[in-house]
C-alpha cells in the first residue's frame, strides 16, 4: 500500500485518524527515561531502575510486562489478568505507605508501569541484620516498620482491597525511611466481586505467610489473611528468620490443591493444634480430616516470643494476629491501637535504625552519619541476560543474584534463605514475577 492510499484511508475513517493522531503524540519510554539497570524478572515481566529525563531527574522503577509467550515460537498473548488488576488498582489508590504508580505507557504491544523507586525492602533489612550486623533489630525499629505497614494495610482494607501476598520482599523502604507496600499483582477487590476469590486464584500468599484457613482449604476468606501475613512478617523481623518455614506441596497434574501438611505442622509446633474452642468452624474445613491425622501440639508462642519479641505486649499482639479463627483475628485498625505501639520505646514515623540517638531526623541518610553500617546496601542492579531495554555494557558486567522467598532474584545479596513455592500456581519455582519499587 502506498503512502497516498494509506493517507486516503485514514482521512475517510475518523477513528483511524484519531488513533494516528494519538499515536503520533504519544512519547516512548526511551524519550522519557534513561534505563540505569535491570532489577529482577519473573513470569509476568521485568523490572528496571530508570531515571527520568529533564530537570527533576528522579529515579523510578519501571515494570515491563511481557506480551509474548517465550519458547521456540514467540507468540503474542496479550496482557495478563494480573497486570490488568495491578494497573486498575494502583491507579485508584494514593497513600504514603503504598508504592505510588506514576504512569502507564503502552509501546509496541508492551505495557510499562512506572513506579516511585524505593532503595530497600524488609528482606534486605532482615538479611543485613542476620549476616552483616549479626544483631537483632532494635525494638523501636521493629515497631516503626510494623506500625507503618499496618498504616498502609488499613488504607488498602478501607478501599476493600486484599493484598494477598504480603511478605518481606514485597514491603519496601525508601530513602526517607518510609515503608511502602508494593506488588499488587495478586490483590483483589472484595466489595461485590464479579466472581468468588477462589475462582480466579486457587492458591494465594507465599507459603510461609499463608493463613491457616487458606491451608485448610477455605474457598471464602477475608481481610484476616493479610493480618496473619503481617504477624508472620513481624515475627520474621524479630527473629531474623521465618517463623513458619514449611515446604509447599505442589499442585498435581490436574491443578488440584494438595494438603499442606508440612506448613501446617510448622504452625502447630508454635501455636498448638487448633480445636473447636479455638476455631469453631474448623470441623467444617475441607482438610479437617487430614489435620486430625497429624500429631497434636501444645501452644508455645509465649516461649518463642520471650527471647525474640522481648515484650509482653509484643507477645499479645502476635497472639491476636495468630488467632486461628479469622473472625477473632485482630484487624489492621485494631492492631494499630494495640498497647505495644503505645508503650516505651515508641515507634517513630520513619524507619530510624538507631533512633535511640536520633528520634526524628529530617533526612534519612544524615541520621546515619554516626553509624553508616546500619544502612543495608542498595539494590544490586545488573544487566538483563534476556532481550531487554538495557544496552549491553562495553565490558563484562559482574552479576551475582540469589533467590529469596517468593521472588525470582535477590536485590540485596546473599542470605540464609531457600526459595519456597510462591502464591499462584504452586509450580516448582513458585509464583515468579517481577516486582516494583
N, C-alpha and C positions, 0 to 999 in steps of 0.2 A: 504494500500500500504506500502510495506517495504521500509526501507531507501535505500537499494540497487536498488530497482525498481525505486524509485524517482530519485536517482543519475543517473541512466541509461537514464531516460527520459530527464533530464536536459542536460546531455552530448551530446545527439543526437539532441538537439534543441538549436541552438546558441542564439536565442532570450531569451529563458528561462535562459540560462546560464548567459547572460548579466544582466538580471533583478536580478537574485540571487546574483551576484557579487555586483551589485549596492546597493541592499537592505542590504547586509552584511556590507557595508562600511558606510551606512547612520546612522548618530547619532540621537538618540532620543532627545526629548525636555528635559527630566529629566537629560540626561547626559551632557547637555549644560547650563541648567538654574535651579536655585532654585526658586520655586514659593513662593513669600512672602505673597500673599493675593489676594483676589477677589475684583475687582473694580466695575464692572457692567455687566448686561446681557440684552439681547434683543432677537428679533426674529431670528437673524442670528447667534448669538454666544455669547460668554462670553469673558470678558477682565480681565486679571490678571496682577498684578505687579510682576515682576520677576527680579532676579539678575543673571548675567552671572557668570559661574564658571570659575575659572582661576585667573590670576594676576590682570586683569583690574577690575573685579567685578562690572561692570556697571549695572545700573538699566534700565530695559526695560518694555514696556507694550506689553503683548502677547494677541493677539486676536485669540481665538479658534472658528472656525466656526463649527456649529452643522451639522453633516452629517445625523442625524436621525430625523424622524418625531416623536414628542412626543405624547403620548396617551396611550390607553390600549395596543396597539401593536406597538412596536418600529420598524420602517421601515426605511431602508437606502434609502435616497432620492438624494444622490449626493451633489454637491456643487451649491449653489445658483448663479444666474446670477449676483447679486450684488457683491458677493465675487470674482467672476472671473474678473469683471470690476475693482474692487478695487485693486486687485493684479496686473492686467495688467497696470493700470495707474500709481500706485505707483512705479513700477519697472522702469518706463521710465522717472521719474522726479527727480530733485535734486535741492533744493533751501533752503536757510537758514530759510525762513518763511513758509515752508511746513514740516509737520511731516515726518521724514525720515523712510522708510521701510528698516530694516537691513537685514532680510532674511525671507524666507518662508519655512516651514518644513511640510512635509507630513508624517503622522504617524497614523497607524490604521484607515484609511479612514477619518481622520480628517486633516484639514489644519490649520496651526498655522502661523499667521503673526506677526513677531517680529518688533516692532517699538521702536524708541527712546522714552524715558519717559519724560513727562512734569508734573511739580508739581502743576500747577494751570490752570484755564481757565477763560475766560471773565465772565462767570456766577458767579464764586466764587468771583471775584473782585466786581461785582455788589452787590451781597448779603452781602459781608463783609462791604462795604461802607453803605449799606442801613440798616443793622441790628446791626452791631458791632460799627463801627466808627460813624455812623449817620451823615455823612458829604458827600458832593458831591465830585466826583472825580475831582481833580485839572485839569486845562486846559492843562498844559504840559503833564500830564499823559494821558489824553484823546487823545491829539494829537499824542503822541508816539504810543499808541495802534492802533489807526486808520491808522497812517502812515505805520506801519509795516504790517497791514492787507492788505492795498492796494498794498504794495510792493509784497506780496505773491500772491495776486489776479492777478496782472499784469503778473506775471510769468505763472500762470495757463492759463490765457487767451491767452498769447503768444504761448502756447502749444496747443491752440484750445480746451481747457478743460473747460467745465461749471461745477462749483461745485454743484449747485442746492440744497444745504442745509446749507447755511451759517447762523449761529446763535451763540449766546454767548457760548453755551455748546460745540460747535464744534471748537472753536478757543482757543487754548491752549497757555500757557506761561511757559517757562522752568526756571530753577534756575538761569540762566544768564540774565533773563529778556527779552528773545527773543520770540516774538509772532510766533506761529506755527499754520497754518491752518491744521485741521485734518478731518478725516472721509470723504473719497471719495466714500462712498458706493452708493451714488446717482449720482456721477459725470458721465459725458458723453463727448466723443469726438464729436465736432461739425464740423470738417473738413471732408467732404464727408462721412457722417454717412451711415451705411448699411441700416438703416431704420429711418423713422421720429422719433424725440424725443418723441412725444406724443404716438406713437405706443407701446413703451416699458413701459412707466410710465405715466399714465393718470394724476396723482397728484404728484407734486414735491414741495419742500420747505415747511418747517413747517409753519403753517397758519399765525402766527404773522409777518412773514418775507416774505410772498409771494407777488410778484409784481402784480399790478392791471391787466396787460394783462393776467396773468395766472388765476386770479379770474374772469375775463370776458370771459374765455373760449378759449383763444388763443391756437391753435394747433401748431403754429410755433412761436418760440421765440429765443432769442439770449443772449449774454453776459450781456445785460442790467438787467436781472433778478437778477444776482449776485450783481450788483451795487446798486439796490434797497435794497437788503438784508443788504448790508453794511451800507446804510443810516439808516435802522432800528436799526442796532447794535450800530451805533454811537449815535443815539437818546436815546437808552436804557442806554448806558454808561453815557450820560449826565444827564438823569433824574432819573436813578436807577429803572426804570420800563419800560416795553414795551410801545412804542408809539401807536401801533395799536393792542390792546389786544382784539381781537374778538373771538367769538365762532364759531367753524367749523361745518358746516352742513355735515352730514355723507353720504357716498355713499349708494345708495339704494340697494335692493336685487339683482339687475341686474348689479351692479357696475357702474351705471351711475353717472357722476359727477354733484352734485347739484349746484344751485346758492348760492354763499357765501354772503348772504345778510348782516349778522352782521359784517363780516370782512370788507366789502366794506364801510359800514356805518362808522365804526371806522376810516377808511382812509379819507372819505369825510368830517367828522366832523373836521378834522385838515387841510386838503389840499383843501377843497371845492369840489363841484361836477364838474367833467370834462365836457367840451363841445367840439365842433368840432374845436374851435380855439386852445384849449389846446392839443387836441388829434385828429388830422384829421381822423384817422382810427377808432374812437370809434363807429361810426354808423354801422360799418361792424362786430362788435364783436358779438359773439353768445349770450351773455347775455345783449345786449344793451336794449332791451325792458323791461327786468326785472329791469335794472338800472334806467330807466326813471320813474318807479313807486315809487322810493324812494324819500323822502323829499329832496329838494335842500339845499345845504350848501354853505357858503362862505369860502374863504381861510383865515385861522387864524394861519398859520405856524409861521409868524413873532412874533405874541404874544406868541406862545408856546415857541419859542426859547429865548425870551427876558430874562427870569429868569433862563434858563437851560443851553443854549449854551454860553451865555454871550459874544457874539462876532458877529458883523455884517457880517464878512466874514464866520464865522461858520454857520450862518443862510443861507448865499448864497450857501455854499457847500451843505447843506441839501436840499435847494430848487432845486438845479440842480440834485441831486441824486434822488429826489422825483418827477422828471418830469413825467407826465402821459404818454407822448409819448415816447416809448422806443428809438426811433431814435434821440430824443433830450436829452435823459438822459446822464449824464456825464459818460464817460468811466473811468475805473480804472486808466489808464495812465493820462488822463486829470485831474482826481481828485487829483493825487499826485502833480500836478503842481499848484494846487489852492492856492490863496493868503493866505488862512487860515493857511497853513503849513509854510508860509514864512513871518509871522509876529510874533512879540514878544507876548507871550513866545513861543520859538521854540520847536518843538518835539525833544526828544533825540532818539538815535538809539535803546536803550534798555529801557524797562519799569522801570522807577525810580519814585515811588510814592512820594518822597519828593525831586524831582530834583531841587527845589529852593535852597536846601542846597548842594546837590551833583549832578552835571550835568552829568558827565561821569565816573561812578565808574567802576573799573576793575572787581570787583566781586559783584554780585547782593546782596548777603546777608550781606556782610560787609558794604554795603551802608545803611543798616537798623539798625545798632547797636545803633544809636541815637534814632531811632523810630521803634522798633520791632513790635509795634501794627499795623503798616501799612501793614504787610505781611498777606494775607489771610491764613487760616490754610491749611495744606497739605490735600490731598485727604484721605477720610476715606477708610481704607482697612478692608474688612470683610471676613468671611468665607462663601463660597457659600452653600446655602441650598440644591441645586440640586447636583447630582453626578458631581464631578469636579476634577481638578488637585491638589486641595489643601487638604492636610491631615487634618483630624478632630483634633481640639485642645484638649489638655488634660483637660482643664477646660472650662466652658461655656464662650462663647465669646459674649460680649455686642455689638450688631449690631443695628445701627439706620440708616435707609435710608429714603430719602424723594424724592418725584418726582420733576422734573423740566422740563421746556419747551422742548418738542421734545426728551426727553430722559427717559429711564426706571428707573433710580435711580440717586439720587444726590450724588456727590462725595465730597461734601463740607459741608453739613449740611443744616439747615433749611433756609427758605427764603420766602418772600411774593409772592409765585408763585403758579399757578394752571397749571396743565399739559394740553396744547392744543393738539388736534389731530395732528399727525405728517404728514410727506410728502407723504408716499407711501401707498396707500390703503384706507386711510380715515376711518379706523375702530375705534372702541370705545376707544382704548388705543393709537391710533396714530401709527406712524411708530416706533415701539420699536426695537432698535438694539444696539448691543454693539459698543462702540466707543473706539478708541485707545488713546495712549498717557497718 
